[in-house]
Amino acid sequence: ENLLKTNVLDEKRILENAKSFLKEKFGAQNITVYTEDEEERYDPKLKAALSMPCKPAIYIE
């Protein structure tokens, strides 16, 4: 069965676990992962509206 339909795929956890890789890949000092529905997220370019399951919106500053 499709992982998205069963809600087994925790995309936030996957991205949190990949922080060290992403820091190295993008040369970033800090990476913060938010879900689309988090009210306190930092999203000045409104990228969250573009995210889809398995296609996260990424904002690099």
N, C-alpha and C positions, 0 to 999 in steps of 0.2 A: 504494500500500500504506500501511497505517496506520503513522504515525511511531512510535507506542509499541511496535508489534510488531517494528519494525526496529531499535529502540534508537538511533535517530538523534536523538531529542529529548533534549537534555541540560538538564533542568529546573534543576539547580543553576547551570549556566553562565548560563542565561537570567535567573535571579533575581540572580545576582552582577552581571550587566550592568545590571540595573534598580535597583541600590542607590541611586543619586542620586535617581531618580524616587520611590522608596519613602520615602527620608528626607524629601523635600519633602512628599509626600502625607500621611505620618503624623506629621510634625514630630519625627522621631527624630534623635538625634545619632549613633547607631551602629546598624548592621544587620549581623547575622551570619547566614550561610546554612549550614545543616547538611543532610546527607542523613539519612534515617531510620536507616541502619545505622551511622552514626558513633557510636562509643562515648563520645567526649568531648563530645558535644553538650550544650548547656544547655537542658533541657526540663522545668522544674519542674511544669508542668501536664500533662505526658505527651501533648502535642499530636501528636507524631510518629505515634502509633498511629492517629490519625484521618486521616492523609494518604493520598491515593490518587494514581495517575498523573494529572497535569494538575490536581490539586487539592491544592496544598501546605497543610500545617498552618502557621498563623502565630501566633506568640506575641508579644504586645506588652507591654512592661513600662514 
